[in-house]
Amino acid sequence: MERVQLTDELSFSRIIHGMWRLADWKYSEQELLQLIEDCLEMGITTFDHADIYGDYTCEQIFGKALSLKPEWRDRMQLVTKCGIKPLSEKHPNTYIKHYDTSKEHILTAVDQSLSNLVTDRIDVLLIHRPDPFMDPEAVAEAFTLLRQAGKVLHFGVSNFTPVQVDMLSSYLDFPLVTNQIEVNVMNLEHFDNGNIEKCWEKRLRPMIWSPLAGGRIFHSEDPKAGRLRNTLEQIADDLGADGIDQVMYAWLLQHPLKMMPIVGSGKTERIRRAVKALELPLTRQQWFEIWTCAVGHDVP
């Protein structure tokens, strides 16, 4: 599989596997091992986590399975996120969902993620959401300590705006390596808010969450979803694609920024369909046909 170079030392698989719903799949350790092995055989080596996924259970589920095949760790890149504190029995003193990007919380969260994932290092740590109460000096101190200790090798952000990327970057002595953002045919906001241009400027390769628009395009009665379905179905037919999901992945994969879609399915066949989208010869005109349909008018 194609790889995306984020730094001289770090590359990701072009398709990333996401573990947000891992707890919902109810897989045994052996079933999860088989899924991980299937991904590795397809060339998917990058796995996306967050401390809060599955009410703080998904990292641990993954780690228990990986501990049965510790030799696989060197074949993969583990990404995780911290900074959100939802209401949970794990935090009995939390009475309102909030963000915590304090130095103490980041350090504690990473230690817990390392334990959960049964690993000695996180390849990339992301701040999960922009925090209006953030102290960038404290975040930079935490990042620097983690980097010096070898606990985290690289750092990035998630859902940050261009000005927020610049703000945090200005406090760091090393570059951020990615911004994980939502991009799909139903959501073009990052083409409008400057984030795509900021990624180009900073040489960031974005991780893309919800590449299939959360599935709503398949069943929504919204007029925009309806006309996009029609357009995607026509292009899928023209390309001989297996379905509109492949065309939606191809629309992201064809962009020159080297976007990296996160596939959140626990079904090997659905993951394989995403990988096959790398082979779809979507043309520039077809890309703009989808864009035009999404915005509802021709380009100026």
Secondary structure, 3 states (H helix, E strand, C coil): CCEEECCCCCEEECCEEECCCHHHHCCCHHHHHHHHHHHHHHCCCEEECCCCHHHHCHHHHHHHHHCCCHHHHHHCEEEEEECEECCCCCCCCCCCCEECCCHHHHHHHHHHHHHHHCCCCEEEEEECCCCCCCCHHHHHHHHHHHHHHCCEEEEEEECCCHHHHHHHHCCCCCCCCCEEEECECCECHHHHCCHHHHHHHHCCCCEEECCCHHHHHHCCCCHHHHHHHHHHHHHHHHHCCCCHHHHHHHHHHCCCCCCEEEECCCCHHHHHHHHHHHHCCCCHHHHHHHHHHHHCCCCC
